[in-house]
Amino acid sequence: MYKQSIRKETLSKVRNLRRNQTPQEVILWSRLRNRGFRNLKFRRQYPVGRYIVDFVCLEKKLIVELDGWQHGVEEGKRYDEERTNYLRSEGYEVIRFWNNEINGNLDGVVLKIEEWCA
């Protein structure tokens, strides 16, 4: 599944993130997995360059990130901006949702992802 070039530390971190998903990641993953969303293949906790993204559709070059409270503080905002700029430089589009959007408006989140993929 992974290329040989993925470092052991990164692979270990990916596996740990998959085992310890947030409740919101579990909820969204239930909609995206097994080609259940527009027959597109999404991957979770996937390494892209020096980052591990929450969800990615390689076919559409789309990354979906779920953000908790730490993304709202100044340091988190700067990190996210740097990360997003890097991912876009690699040809990906990045869309972000707050965890409370998953909790309170999952259908709206899925609709926004669908609009982007259309």
N, C-alpha and C positions, 0 to 999 in steps of 0.2 A: 504494500500500500504506500509506504513512504520510500522516497529515493534514498539511496545509500548515503547521500551527502548530509542528511539530517543528523545533527549531533545527538549523542546519547542523552545529554542533559535536556535538550529541547524535547526529545521524544518522551522522556520521563515527565517533563512538565506538562506536555500535551495529555498524557495518560492521566495524570493527577487532576488536571482541569476537567477532563471528561468524567472522572469518577465523582467529582465534587462540584457539579453544575449548580448554579443558582436555581431557585424554583422557577424564575422567569425563563431561564434558558431551557429548562425541562419542558415548560409549556410551549414555547415557540418551536422547539425541536420536534415536538409531537406533530406539529403542522407541516414541518419542512422535510422530515426524514422519509426515506424509502420512496423517493420521487413522488411523494404525496402532494406536492405543490407544483402544479402545472407541468408535471412530469420532468421537473428539473432536479438534477443531482446536487444537493447541498451537503457540505461537510461541516462538522463542528469542531471547534478548538483546533484549527488548522494553521500550521506555520506558513507565513508569507514573509519571506525575508527574515528580518530579525524580530518580527512580531508574531504572536499567536492570535488569530482573529476568532471571534465567537462563531460566526457562520460564514461560509463562502460558497458561492456557486461559480465554479471555474468557467463553465460554459458562457455565462453572462458577465463574467468579471465583476460580480457583485459581492460586496462584503456587508453583512448585517451585524451591527454591534449593539449590545444591550448595555445601558449605562445605569449605574447606581449612584448613590449620593456623592461618592468620592470624585465623580466626574464633574460635579458642580462647583468644586472648590478651585481656586486659581491654579494650583499646581496640576490638578487633574485636567483642567482645560488646556493648559499649555502642552501637557503630554499628549492629549488627544489630538491637538492641532498638528503637532510634529508627526505623530503616528499617521494621521489621515493624509497629510501631505506626502509622506513616504509611500503609502499604499496607492495613492492616486498617481504618483510618479511611476509606479509599477503597472499602471494601466487599469486599476480597479476603481469602481465607484463605491463609495462608502456611505451607507445610510445608518443613522443612529436612532435608537428609541430608548426612552427612559423605562426603567423597570415598571413604574406605575402605569405606563401606557399598556404594557403587557397585561398587568393585573386588571385594569379597568376598561380597556378597549382593544382586546385582542383582534377582533374582527377588523377594526380600523387599521391596526398595524399590518395585518395580512393584506388588506386592500392596498395599502401604500406600497408594499413589496410587489404585489401583483401589478400595480400601475407601472412601477419601474421596469418590470420584466416584460411588459407587453410590447 
